[in-house]
Amino acid sequence: MSHHHVPSVEDTKITMDGLGSKVFMISAVIGVVGLAATFGLGLSQGDDLQHFAFAYLLNYAFFLAISLGALIFLPIMFITKASWNVVLRRLAEVTAAVMPLMAILAIPVIIFAGKVYGWNDPVVAASHAMSHKAGYLNQTAFTIRWVIYFAIWSGYALFFWRTSAAQDKTGDLKYTRRLENFSGFAIMACAMSIAAASFDLLMSVDPLWFSTMFGVLYWSGGFVTFFAVLTLALLGLQNTGRMTNIVSPEHFHDLGKLMFAFTFFWGYIAFSQFMLYWYANIPEETSWYLVRTREGWDMIAYGTLFATLLFPFLGLVSRFAKRSRKMLAFWAVWIIAAQWLNMYWVVIPEFSETLTFNPMYVTCFVGIGGLWFAGIVKLASSTSLVPTGDPRLEESLRFENA
């Protein structure tokens, strides 16, 4: 066991101070400029903003998955009564609580649905294969379902954040019990809605293709990316002199373990989906993979295999890597980039069957990412960065890996 200086509970009353408003402004401006640049580039394509709609979907789906990862992490921690995570849980709470902003950012996805989703194509809609799906895959039902998804996600995300923040004032145990009691329902409701939303958001771009594993694949990609983002956020805060003693190498070790575990889990689900389709070899199922393994997309497919699974798996396997700040930072950035590359491989082949890359993909990443990050910073600035009223805080401060 390694021993580290254990701060007192009094030391955990840390806020963003003036840093929050500064970072919020910079991030929000970058976000607005990024989206404006993307829209301008989209207009210059001369395709009635179809390419823009795909660029937006790619990056929106990516950042939504990270917040959904945070939203699932919270009830898991409460239902298992885990204490190690308490010192870093507030950052997870605000990452999930940005969900109302993600609801606003979903509006362009709904507005441009006609340019992205195959079920809006009259020829596809008239096909025999679509006859049983028409009642589900249409603009009205699509919009209604997104209202329901965000009602569930925003409701739970704000509940976790606000209840935890209320406990800071009194330290009353009733708040912990309330959070634990609702966590089982939260996991079930969020898991089912995330699976359904991933079918709507990404799978229905090709309405004739289907995979019952796709929801787990989308969620697990967001989950591992969330741990990478959380790691970088904590390292960034420590570089500003905040949380330096509170989040110890022991906590980073656990984040490294989670990045390692869910890198492997994501790879397992991705391989399982591919293997079953390859083995069955049914045309309506294999078509999705055929498009993504031809005309240059095969390079991205192999790239994703190595970048998203094999390299981070090998890089994070050792105990040393999980306890080194520099190595954790490197692999956290790597995982974020690799998961984005995978999302690019999932979305863009539906726009172009030949490998294509456009500056819009990057400007839109900066745009949506900037606004998403600004929202998180705004929420983080309104409370303490650590849940000071949590009864397990002292245990979390003393946490050590065996």
Secondary structure, 3 states (H helix, E strand, C coil): CCCCCCCCHHHHCCCCHHHHHHHHHHHHHHHHHHHHHHHHHHHHCCCCCHHHHHHHHHHHHHHHHHHHHHHHHHHHHHHCCCCCCHHHHHHHHHHHHCHHHHHHHCHHHHHCHHHHCHHHCHHHHCCHHHCCCCCCCCHHHHHHHHHHHHHHHHHHHHHHHHHHHHHHHHCCHHHHHHHHHHHHHHHHHHHHHHHHHHHHHCHHHCCCCCCCCHHHHHHHHHHHHHHHHHHHHHHHHHHCCCCCCCCCHHHHHHHHHHHHHHHHHHHHHHHHHHHHHHHHCCHHHHHHHHHCCCCCHHHHHHHHHHHHHHHHHHHCCCHHHHHCHHHHHHHHHHHHHHHHHHHHHHHHHHCCCCCCCCHHHHHHHHHHHHHHHHHHHHHHCCCCCCCCCCCCHHHHHCCCCC
